């Protein structure tokens, strides 16, 4: 790695942000399987698009079809999956985008590593704090039942731990909030932080 040097280009992130009239940022949606991370992130992306924002949604299942297709679900592979996604999100921030990343990302250390790899202030931790009971009720694929029967190993919230964020930038319980209420709270946060225009 000693012969590899980061190439500085003439067009900066600030230039791209100015062109897009927004601040680039990563909104990192974390929570249990079935909490509503992808649903809320998708609805927020639609709302941002309607306002003329430039976005990209990174979803846990989708990246495993390409970028992370070679990875399994061991602890090491799951960590590598998140490292790769964090690196891609960083490139997208450099491109001036608002990046919505929906991943269980069960460990605080994983989320902290992604935050630290990004420029200061470019990581917003969104904790989708829907209860385990509610997540199990929504489980159309039957994954929780399979995990409880021992058919799925290392399932977050059942046989593997989930470390809830202690200082998330915003907490949303989709068992209590409607989808629109969740989106409106996120839009308000983005306006308050100057990410999008008020």
MDAnalysis code that builds the backbone (N, CA, C; Angstrom):
import MDAnalysis as mda
import numpy as np

u = mda.Universe.empty(594, n_residues=198, atom_resindex=np.repeat(np.arange(198), 3), trajectory=True)
u.add_TopologyAttr("name", ["N", "CA", "C"] * 198)
u.add_TopologyAttr("resid", np.arange(1, 199))
u.add_TopologyAttr("resname", ["UNK", "UNK", "UNK", "UNK", "UNK", "UNK", "UNK", "UNK", "UNK", "UNK", "UNK", "UNK", "UNK", "UNK", "UNK", "UNK", "UNK", "UNK", "UNK", "UNK", "UNK", "UNK", "UNK", "UNK", "UNK", "UNK", "UNK", "UNK", "UNK", "UNK", "UNK", "UNK", "UNK", "UNK", "UNK", "UNK", "UNK", "UNK", "UNK", "UNK", "UNK", "UNK", "UNK", "UNK", "UNK", "UNK", "UNK", "UNK", "UNK", "UNK", "UNK", "UNK", "UNK", "UNK", "UNK", "UNK", "UNK", "UNK", "UNK", "UNK", "UNK", "UNK", "UNK", "UNK", "UNK", "UNK", "UNK", "UNK", "UNK", "UNK", "UNK", "UNK", "UNK", "UNK", "UNK", "UNK", "UNK", "UNK", "UNK", "UNK", "UNK", "UNK", "UNK", "UNK", "UNK", "UNK", "UNK", "UNK", "UNK", "UNK", "UNK", "UNK", "UNK", "UNK", "UNK", "UNK", "UNK", "UNK", "UNK", "UNK", "UNK", "UNK", "UNK", "UNK", "UNK", "UNK", "UNK", "UNK", "UNK", "UNK", "UNK", "UNK", "UNK", "UNK", "UNK", "UNK", "UNK", "UNK", "UNK", "UNK", "UNK", "UNK", "UNK", "UNK", "UNK", "UNK", "UNK", "UNK", "UNK", "UNK", "UNK", "UNK", "UNK", "UNK", "UNK", "UNK", "UNK", "UNK", "UNK", "UNK", "UNK", "UNK", "UNK", "UNK", "UNK", "UNK", "UNK", "UNK", "UNK", "UNK", "UNK", "UNK", "UNK", "UNK", "UNK", "UNK", "UNK", "UNK", "UNK", "UNK", "UNK", "UNK", "UNK", "UNK", "UNK", "UNK", "UNK", "UNK", "UNK", "UNK", "UNK", "UNK", "UNK", "UNK", "UNK", "UNK", "UNK", "UNK", "UNK", "UNK", "UNK", "UNK", "UNK", "UNK", "UNK", "UNK", "UNK", "UNK", "UNK", "UNK", "UNK", "UNK", "UNK", "UNK", "UNK", "UNK", "UNK", "UNK"])
u.atoms.positions = np.array([
    [0.824, -1.211, 0.000],
    [0.000, 0.000, 0.000],
    [0.857, 1.260, 0.000],
    [2.157, 1.129, 0.288],
    [3.001, 2.324, 0.402],
    [3.175, 3.038, -0.934],
    [2.955, 2.340, -2.039],
    [3.096, 2.963, -3.361],
    [1.779, 3.510, -3.906],
    [0.737, 3.457, -3.085],
    [-0.572, 3.951, -3.506],
    [-0.816, 5.299, -2.852],
    [-1.084, 6.294, -3.681],
    [-1.297, 7.651, -3.185],
    [-2.664, 8.136, -3.642],
    [-3.413, 8.766, -2.720],
    [-4.726, 9.301, -3.079],
    [-4.549, 10.438, -4.069],
    [-5.255, 10.362, -5.186],
    [-5.153, 11.363, -6.242],
    [-6.152, 12.489, -5.992],
    [-5.651, 13.692, -5.819],
    [-6.528, 14.844, -5.654],
    [-6.969, 15.348, -7.027],
    [-8.265, 15.475, -7.219],
    [-8.791, 15.929, -8.495],
    [-9.151, 17.408, -8.429],
    [-9.343, 17.998, -9.584],
    [-9.613, 19.438, -9.659],
    [-11.013, 19.800, -9.161],
    [-11.972, 18.896, -9.353],
    [-13.340, 19.152, -8.903],
    [-13.506, 18.559, -7.501],
    [-13.903, 19.391, -6.563],
    [-13.998, 18.967, -5.161],
    [-15.431, 18.595, -4.780],
    [-15.565, 17.992, -3.597],
    [-16.900, 17.712, -3.067],
    [-17.688, 19.009, -2.930],
    [-17.047, 20.051, -2.453],
    [-17.727, 21.342, -2.294],
    [-18.258, 21.850, -3.635],
    [-17.492, 21.648, -4.700],
    [-17.959, 22.045, -6.041],
    [-19.221, 21.268, -6.415],
    [-19.204, 19.985, -6.148],
    [-20.348, 19.140, -6.505],
    [-21.568, 19.482, -5.649],
    [-21.327, 19.755, -4.357],
    [-22.428, 20.153, -3.486],
    [-23.048, 21.468, -3.967],
    [-22.202, 22.420, -4.348],
    [-22.695, 23.717, -4.825],
    [-23.527, 23.543, -6.092],
    [-23.060, 22.686, -6.982],
    [-23.801, 22.430, -8.218],
    [-25.178, 21.849, -7.911],
    [-25.228, 20.958, -6.919],
    [-26.478, 20.271, -6.582],
    [-27.330, 21.058, -5.581],
    [-26.769, 22.114, -5.018],
    [-27.451, 22.945, -4.023],
    [-27.928, 22.124, -2.829],
    [-27.018, 21.295, -2.333],
    [-27.285, 20.489, -1.149],
    [-25.960, 20.140, -0.505],
    [-26.026, 19.669, 0.726],
    [-24.842, 19.155, 1.407],
    [-24.851, 17.631, 1.305],
    [-23.726, 17.057, 0.952],
    [-23.628, 15.598, 0.881],
    [-23.593, 15.018, 2.290],
    [-24.193, 13.859, 2.447],
    [-24.241, 13.228, 3.768],
    [-24.643, 11.761, 3.604],
    [-24.309, 10.959, 4.594],
    [-24.792, 9.576, 4.675],
    [-25.795, 9.493, 5.817],
    [-27.013, 9.085, 5.507],
    [-27.975, 8.730, 6.543],
    [-27.887, 7.218, 6.701],
    [-27.433, 6.783, 7.853],
    [-27.218, 5.347, 8.090],
    [-28.371, 4.806, 8.918],
    [-29.268, 4.045, 8.264],
    [-30.438, 3.474, 8.927],
    [-30.047, 2.135, 9.551],
    [-30.140, 2.037, 10.862],
    [-29.818, 0.804, 11.560],
    [-31.019, 0.357, 12.390],
    [-31.150, -0.933, 12.566],
    [-32.263, -1.494, 13.329],
    [-32.411, -2.967, 12.983],
    [-33.286, -3.626, 13.695],
    [-33.496, -5.059, 13.489],
    [-34.105, -5.351, 12.116],
    [-33.989, -6.596, 11.694],
    [-34.665, -7.044, 10.480],
    [-36.165, -6.827, 10.645],
    [-36.784, -6.176, 9.683],
    [-38.213, -5.909, 9.760],
    [-38.579, -4.623, 10.470],
    [-37.581, -3.864, 10.902],
    [-37.865, -2.623, 11.636],
    [-38.453, -1.541, 10.738],
    [-38.157, -1.615, 9.437],
    [-38.669, -0.612, 8.516],
    [-37.586, 0.272, 7.927],
    [-36.338, -0.145, 8.055],
    [-35.210, 0.668, 7.564],
    [-35.329, 0.976, 6.074],
    [-35.466, -0.056, 5.263],
    [-35.530, 0.133, 3.813],
    [-36.802, 0.863, 3.402],
    [-37.896, 0.586, 4.088],
    [-39.163, 1.248, 3.772],
    [-39.068, 2.746, 4.024],
    [-38.546, 3.130, 5.187],
    [-38.416, 4.552, 5.521],
    [-37.391, 5.220, 4.606],
    [-36.269, 4.549, 4.379],
    [-35.234, 5.122, 3.510],
    [-35.781, 5.338, 2.097],
    [-36.549, 4.369, 1.590],
    [-37.125, 4.496, 0.253],
    [-38.129, 5.634, 0.161],
    [-38.960, 5.779, 1.194],
    [-39.943, 6.862, 1.205],
    [-39.245, 8.217, 1.331],
    [-38.186, 8.278, 2.128],
    [-37.432, 9.523, 2.253],
    [-36.784, 9.873, 0.917],
    [-36.238, 8.880, 0.229],
    [-35.615, 9.160, -1.061],
    [-36.640, 9.731, -2.043],
    [-37.844, 9.186, -2.048],
    [-38.893, 9.713, -2.926],
    [-39.210, 11.166, -2.583],
    [-39.293, 11.463, -1.289],
    [-39.594, 12.830, -0.853],
    [-38.467, 13.786, -1.238],
    [-37.234, 13.335, -1.101],
    [-36.087, 14.172, -1.463],
    [-36.040, 14.397, -2.972],
    [-36.311, 13.347, -3.734],
    [-36.334, 13.470, -5.192],
    [-37.375, 14.495, -5.627],
    [-38.527, 14.466, -4.981],
    [-39.596, 15.406, -5.310],
    [-39.175, 16.851, -5.053],
    [-38.210, 17.036, -4.134],
    [-37.709, 18.375, -3.819],
    [-36.478, 18.742, -4.644],
    [-36.101, 17.859, -5.568],
    [-34.966, 18.145, -6.430],
    [-33.614, 17.730, -5.876],
    [-33.599, 16.956, -4.786],
    [-32.336, 16.511, -4.200],
    [-31.738, 15.368, -5.019],
    [-30.425, 15.231, -4.909],
    [-29.680, 14.178, -5.602],
    [-29.299, 13.118, -4.564],
    [-29.824, 11.904, -4.750],
    [-29.706, 10.867, -3.730],
    [-29.256, 9.534, -4.325],
    [-28.911, 8.608, -3.429],
    [-28.764, 7.206, -3.810],
    [-29.049, 6.349, -2.585],
    [-29.808, 5.279, -2.779],
    [-30.179, 4.372, -1.696],
    [-29.367, 3.083, -1.798],
    [-28.603, 2.793, -0.765],
    [-27.859, 1.535, -0.651],
    [-28.628, 0.629, 0.304],
    [-29.020, -0.543, -0.176],
    [-29.839, -1.465, 0.607],
    [-29.077, -2.770, 0.835],
    [-29.244, -3.321, 2.021],
    [-28.514, -4.521, 2.417],
    [-28.620, -5.684, 1.448],
    [-29.826, -6.015, 1.019],
    [-30.001, -7.140, 0.098],
    [-29.422, -6.817, -1.281],
    [-29.630, -5.578, -1.733],
    [-29.194, -5.224, -3.084],
    [-27.682, -5.299, -3.275],
    [-26.915, -4.847, -2.293],
    [-25.458, -4.860, -2.478],
    [-24.904, -6.279, -2.505],
    [-25.658, -7.222, -1.967],
    [-25.194, -8.612, -1.978],
    [-25.423, -9.283, -3.333],
    [-26.051, -8.591, -4.252],
    [-26.193, -9.114, -5.613],
    [-24.986, -8.765, -6.474],
    [-24.162, -7.826, -6.041],
    [-23.027, -7.402, -6.858],
    [-21.791, -7.129, -6.027],
    [-21.745, -5.960, -5.427],
    [-20.580, -5.507, -4.662],
    [-20.115, -6.531, -3.627],
    [-21.060, -7.165, -2.968],
    [-20.725, -8.092, -1.880],
    [-21.226, -9.510, -2.158],
    [-21.345, -9.857, -3.430],
    [-21.867, -11.178, -3.801],
    [-20.964, -12.319, -3.335],
    [-19.693, -12.017, -3.093],
    [-18.742, -13.049, -2.682],
    [-18.736, -13.286, -1.182],
    [-19.556, -12.560, -0.433],
    [-19.533, -12.654, 1.022],
    [-20.678, -13.493, 1.559],
    [-20.401, -14.210, 2.639],
    [-21.436, -14.967, 3.328],
    [-21.954, -14.190, 4.517],
    [-22.325, -14.903, 5.579],
    [-22.917, -14.242, 6.744],
    [-22.164, -14.547, 8.032],
    [-20.898, -14.948, 7.887],
    [-20.069, -15.092, 9.083],
    [-19.825, -13.705, 9.669],
    [-19.340, -13.643, 10.885],
    [-19.069, -12.345, 11.509],
    [-18.071, -11.540, 10.684],
    [-17.031, -12.221, 10.179],
    [-16.011, -11.531, 9.381],
    [-16.598, -11.024, 8.068],
    [-17.425, -11.843, 7.420],
    [-18.027, -11.430, 6.150],
    [-19.017, -10.291, 6.342],
    [-19.761, -10.323, 7.429],
    [-20.718, -9.251, 7.682],
    [-19.989, -7.937, 7.941],
    [-18.883, -8.007, 8.641],
    [-18.092, -6.796, 8.880],
    [-17.495, -6.264, 7.580],
    [-17.019, -7.174, 6.733],
    [-16.454, -6.759, 5.447],
    [-17.543, -6.161, 4.551],
    [-18.734, -6.736, 4.602],
    [-19.872, -6.200, 3.861],
    [-20.092, -4.728, 4.225],
    [-20.106, -4.441, 5.521],
    [-20.333, -3.065, 5.977],
    [-19.149, -2.165, 5.645],
    [-17.939, -2.689, 5.721],
    [-16.768, -1.879, 5.374],
    [-16.852, -1.437, 3.917],
    [-17.210, -2.376, 3.035],
    [-17.326, -2.050, 1.607],
    [-18.427, -1.016, 1.367],
    [-19.560, -1.219, 2.015],
    [-20.675, -0.286, 1.837],
    [-20.277, 1.098, 2.345],
    [-19.583, 1.136, 3.481],
    [-19.123, 2.414, 4.016],
    [-18.179, 3.115, 3.056],
    [-17.299, 2.348, 2.409],
    [-16.365, 2.926, 1.444],
    [-17.097, 3.476, 0.226],
    [-18.090, 2.732, -0.263],
    [-18.885, 3.202, -1.399],
    [-19.678, 4.452, -1.010],
    [-20.252, 4.445, 0.190],
    [-20.995, 5.616, 0.656],
    [-20.082, 6.833, 0.715],
    [-18.824, 6.623, 1.128],
    [-17.863, 7.715, 1.170],
    [-17.590, 8.298, -0.207],
    [-17.478, 7.436, -1.203],
    [-17.285, 7.909, -2.582],
    [-18.508, 8.697, -3.059],
    [-19.682, 8.233, -2.672],
    [-20.904, 8.924, -3.075],
    [-21.030, 10.286, -2.392],
    [-20.572, 10.377, -1.152],
    [-20.535, 11.675, -0.475],
    [-19.591, 12.609, -1.224],
    [-18.450, 12.082, -1.646],
    [-17.510, 12.900, -2.420],
    [-18.145, 13.373, -3.725],
    [-19.081, 12.595, -4.262],
    [-19.794, 12.968, -5.476],
    [-20.890, 13.998, -5.205],
    [-21.106, 14.331, -3.927],
    [-22.078, 15.355, -3.567],
    [-23.479, 14.847, -3.331],
    [-23.626, 13.538, -3.128],
    [-24.949, 12.936, -2.980],
    [-25.401, 12.838, -1.532],
    [-26.710, 12.764, -1.360],
    [-27.309, 12.377, -0.082],
    [-27.501, 10.867, -0.173],
    [-26.773, 10.127, 0.645],
    [-26.751, 8.668, 0.569],
    [-27.603, 8.098, 1.696],
    [-28.518, 7.225, 1.357],
    [-29.362, 6.557, 2.338],
    [-28.931, 5.094, 2.398],
    [-28.407, 4.662, 3.531],
    [-27.876, 3.306, 3.681],
    [-28.701, 2.559, 4.711],
    [-29.360, 1.477, 4.284],
    [-30.240, 0.709, 5.156],
    [-29.622, -0.662, 5.436],
    [-29.017, -0.798, 6.620],
    [-28.315, -2.030, 7.002],
    [-28.544, -2.301, 8.482],
    [-28.759, -3.558, 8.830],
    [-28.920, -3.895, 10.248],
    [-27.737, -3.352, 11.036],
    [-26.519, -3.569, 10.548],
    [-25.277, -3.098, 11.190],
    [-25.387, -3.180, 12.708],
    [-25.346, -4.396, 13.256],
    [-25.730, -4.606, 14.648],
    [-24.765, -4.074, 15.703],
    [-23.522, -3.844, 15.348],
    [-22.536, -3.445, 16.360],
    [-22.209, -1.963, 16.277],
    [-22.141, -1.325, 17.428],
    [-21.800, 0.091, 17.474],
    [-20.419, 0.338, 16.877],
    [-19.497, -0.598, 17.089],
    [-18.136, -0.425, 16.562],
    [-18.141, -0.370, 15.038],
    [-19.035, -1.132, 14.398],
    [-19.141, -1.108, 12.929],
    [-19.623, 0.259, 12.462],
    [-20.658, 0.755, 13.110],
    [-21.220, 2.049, 12.721],
    [-20.224, 3.174, 13.002],
    [-19.521, 3.079, 14.130],
    [-18.527, 4.099, 14.473],
    [-17.390, 4.126, 13.455],
    [-16.982, 2.945, 12.983],
    [-15.890, 2.877, 12.004],
    [-16.288, 3.579, 10.709],
    [-17.535, 3.411, 10.302],
    [-18.014, 4.081, 9.083],
    [-18.072, 5.583, 9.310],
    [-18.573, 6.001, 10.466],
    [-18.629, 7.430, 10.788],
    [-17.224, 8.047, 10.738],
    [-16.261, 7.351, 11.338],
    [-14.893, 7.884, 11.410],
    [-14.202, 7.929, 10.056],
    [-14.633, 7.069, 9.124],
    [-14.030, 7.051, 7.790],
    [-14.555, 8.177, 6.899],
    [-15.645, 8.805, 7.313],
    [-16.253, 9.880, 6.538],
    [-15.786, 11.239, 7.064],
    [-15.873, 12.274, 6.230],
    [-15.543, 13.607, 6.727],
    [-16.437, 13.991, 7.909],
    [-15.932, 14.839, 8.761],
    [-16.668, 15.293, 9.943],
    [-18.053, 15.813, 9.555],
    [-19.073, 15.357, 10.275],
    [-20.429, 15.839, 10.060],
    [-21.160, 15.222, 8.884],
    [-20.563, 14.220, 8.250],
    [-21.170, 13.621, 7.052],
    [-21.853, 12.285, 7.326],
    [-22.088, 11.972, 8.588],
    [-22.726, 10.705, 8.965],
    [-23.861, 11.007, 9.931],
    [-25.067, 10.629, 9.556],
    [-26.230, 10.782, 10.425],
    [-26.744, 9.384, 10.753],
    [-26.712, 9.023, 12.025],
    [-27.169, 7.703, 12.464],
    [-28.669, 7.754, 12.747],
    [-29.410, 6.970, 11.973],
    [-30.867, 6.898, 12.105],
    [-31.194, 5.541, 12.728],
    [-31.652, 5.569, 13.974],
    [-31.996, 4.323, 14.652],
    [-33.486, 4.057, 14.468],
    [-33.792, 3.029, 13.694],
    [-35.179, 2.610, 13.508],
    [-35.461, 1.625, 14.641],
    [-36.006, 2.171, 15.728],
    [-36.044, 1.488, 17.023],
    [-37.298, 0.652, 17.232],
    [-37.801, 0.072, 16.178],
    [-39.002, -0.756, 16.256],
    [-38.710, -1.998, 17.115],
    [-39.645, -2.343, 17.982],
    [-39.411, -3.439, 18.934],
    [-39.271, -4.787, 18.227],
    [-38.596, -5.706, 18.900],
    [-38.447, -7.064, 18.386],
    [-39.815, -7.698, 18.153],
    [-40.744, -7.472, 19.069],
    [-42.087, -8.051, 18.944],
    [-42.776, -7.562, 17.664],
    [-42.663, -6.273, 17.406],
    [-43.276, -5.705, 16.207],
    [-42.595, -6.247, 14.945],
    [-41.262, -6.347, 14.997],
    [-40.519, -6.879, 13.838],
    [-40.944, -8.317, 13.530],
    [-41.140, -9.100, 14.572],
    [-41.559, -10.489, 14.366],
    [-42.966, -10.561, 13.768],
    [-43.837, -9.649, 14.158],
    [-45.197, -9.622, 13.607],
    [-45.168, -9.343, 12.102],
    [-44.217, -8.535, 11.665],
    [-44.144, -8.126, 10.253],
    [-43.397, -9.126, 9.382],
    [-42.864, -10.159, 9.966],
    [-41.912, -11.041, 9.287],
    [-42.586, -11.935, 8.250],
    [-42.787, -11.387, 7.046],
    [-43.484, -12.139, 5.996],
    [-42.663, -13.317, 5.475],
    [-41.333, -13.253, 5.602],
    [-40.481, -14.343, 5.109],
    [-40.337, -15.469, 6.131],
    [-40.815, -15.246, 7.337],
    [-40.702, -16.274, 8.374],
    [-39.291, -16.460, 8.914],
    [-38.444, -15.443, 8.759],
    [-37.042, -15.570, 9.181],
    [-36.909, -15.684, 10.692],
    [-37.692, -14.916, 11.422],
    [-37.607, -14.981, 12.887],
    [-38.024, -16.354, 13.396],
    [-39.087, -16.910, 12.824],
    [-39.522, -18.251, 13.242],
    [-38.433, -19.280, 12.969],
    [-37.810, -19.178, 11.790],
    [-36.723, -20.108, 11.463],
    [-35.551, -19.933, 12.418],
    [-35.257, -18.690, 12.765],
    [-34.153, -18.423, 13.702],
    [-34.465, -18.988, 15.074],
    [-35.693, -18.835, 15.513],
    [-36.080, -19.353, 16.835],
    [-36.065, -20.877, 16.863],
    [-36.277, -21.511, 15.710],
    [-36.202, -22.979, 15.628],
    [-34.763, -23.460, 15.409],
    [-33.833, -22.523, 15.269],
    [-32.436, -22.881, 15.070],
    [-32.074, -23.189, 13.634],
    [-32.990, -22.912, 12.703],
    [-32.735, -23.196, 11.293],
    [-31.857, -22.127, 10.638],
    [-31.834, -20.938, 11.212],
    [-30.953, -19.864, 10.747],
    [-30.028, -19.513, 11.899],
    [-28.757, -19.655, 11.664],
    [-27.764, -19.341, 12.696],
    [-27.385, -17.864, 12.616],
    [-26.869, -17.340, 13.703],
    [-26.349, -15.971, 13.744],
    [-27.370, -14.950, 13.257],
    [-28.606, -15.057, 13.747],
    [-29.658, -14.132, 13.340],
    [-29.757, -13.010, 14.364],
    [-29.545, -11.788, 13.890],
    [-29.513, -10.630, 14.786],
    [-30.838, -10.462, 15.523],
    [-30.739, -10.302, 16.825],
    [-31.913, -10.118, 17.668],
    [-32.400, -11.405, 18.299],
    [-31.969, -12.548, 17.742],
    [-32.359, -13.845, 18.291],
    [-31.120, -14.571, 18.826],
    [-30.248, -15.006, 17.941],
    [-29.048, -15.729, 18.381],
    [-27.796, -14.855, 18.345],
    [-27.879, -13.700, 17.705],
    [-26.774, -12.738, 17.669],
    [-27.243, -11.418, 18.263],
    [-26.331, -10.685, 18.879],
    [-26.737, -9.440, 19.549],
    [-26.997, -8.289, 18.580],
    [-27.797, -7.355, 19.041],
    [-27.954, -6.067, 18.367],
    [-27.675, -4.981, 19.400],
    [-26.698, -4.145, 19.115],
    [-26.339, -3.051, 20.016],
    [-27.047, -1.786, 19.543],
    [-28.071, -1.394, 20.269],
    [-28.822, -0.193, 19.909],
    [-27.940, 1.040, 20.073],
    [-28.029, 1.983, 19.151],
    [-27.239, 3.212, 19.284],
    [-27.578, 3.940, 20.576],
    [-26.559, 4.411, 21.256],
    [-26.776, 5.149, 22.498],
    [-26.978, 6.633, 22.235],
    [-26.433, 7.123, 21.118],
    [-26.551, 8.543, 20.805],
    [-26.869, 8.734, 19.320],
    [-27.921, 8.084, 18.867],
    [-28.332, 8.239, 17.468],
    [-28.729, 9.690, 17.209],
    [-28.557, 10.128, 15.990],
    [-28.946, 11.483, 15.632],
    [-30.463, 11.638, 15.624],
    [-31.155, 10.555, 15.316],
    [-32.618, 10.556, 15.337],
    [-33.087, 9.129, 15.590],
    [-34.162, 8.990, 16.365],
    [-34.734, 7.681, 16.696],
    [-36.162, 7.646, 16.168],
    [-36.474, 6.613, 15.391],
    [-37.805, 6.439, 14.823],
    [-38.331, 5.057, 15.206],
    [-39.504, 5.000, 15.805],
    [-40.151, 3.722, 16.095],
    [-41.315, 3.579, 15.121],
    [-41.131, 2.759, 14.097],
    [-42.171, 2.624, 13.071],
    [-43.374, 1.832, 13.564],
    [-43.281, 1.316, 14.796],
    [-44.456, 0.707, 15.414],
    [-45.395, 1.769, 15.958],
    [-44.870, 2.979, 16.178],
    [-45.656, 4.080, 16.723],
    [-45.880, 5.195, 15.706],
    [-44.901, 5.410, 14.817],
    [-44.988, 6.480, 13.830],
    [-45.470, 5.934, 12.491],
    [-46.265, 6.727, 11.793],
    [-46.628, 6.360, 10.427],
    [-45.411, 6.579, 9.536],
    [-45.470, 6.041, 8.332],
    [-44.366, 6.222, 7.388],
    [-44.179, 7.705, 7.087],
    [-45.274, 8.428, 6.882],
    [-45.177, 9.861, 6.589],
    [-44.584, 10.626, 7.763],
    [-44.972, 10.272, 8.976],
    [-44.423, 10.954, 10.160],
    [-42.917, 10.730, 10.258],
    [-42.474, 9.518, 9.971],
    [-41.042, 9.213, 10.004],
    [-40.303, 10.048, 8.964],
    [-40.845, 10.118, 7.763],
    [-40.216, 10.885, 6.686],
    [-40.175, 12.363, 7.039],
    [-41.252, 12.885, 7.576],
    [-41.290, 14.309, 7.928],
    [-40.275, 14.647, 9.009],
    [-40.084, 13.758, 9.969],
    [-39.076, 13.994, 11.005],
    [-37.674, 14.024, 10.404],
    [-37.424, 13.154, 9.456],
    [-36.113, 13.113, 8.803],
    [-35.893, 14.361, 7.947],
    [-36.903, 14.780, 7.208],
    [-36.780, 15.987, 6.398],
    [-36.514, 17.204, 7.279],
    [-37.181, 17.268, 8.419],
    [-36.958, 18.379, 9.342],
    [-35.519, 18.392, 9.842],
    [-34.991, 17.218, 10.172],
    [-33.597, 17.118, 10.621],
    [-32.639, 17.587, 9.520],
    [-32.896, 17.175, 8.297],
    [-32.040, 17.567, 7.177],
    [-32.101, 19.076, 6.930],
    [-33.265, 19.669, 7.102],
    [-33.382, 21.126, 6.958],
    [-32.622, 21.834, 8.087],
    [-32.798, 21.354, 9.307],
    [-32.143, 21.980, 10.462],
    [-30.622, 21.951, 10.324],
    [-30.116, 20.908, 9.720],
    [-28.664, 20.772, 9.573],
    [-28.138, 21.390, 8.277],
    [-29.019, 21.979, 7.500],
    [-28.591, 22.639, 6.277],
    [-28.221, 21.678, 5.154],
    [-28.659, 20.440, 5.248],
    [-28.378, 19.458, 4.204],
    [-29.200, 19.777, 2.965],
    [-30.470, 20.093, 3.195],
    [-31.354, 20.513, 2.114],
    [-31.904, 21.893, 2.456],
    [-32.419, 22.570, 1.435],
    [-32.942, 23.909, 1.645],
    [-34.234, 23.875, 2.453],
    [-34.421, 24.847, 3.294],
    [-35.622, 24.927, 4.137],
    [-36.838, 25.263, 3.301],
])
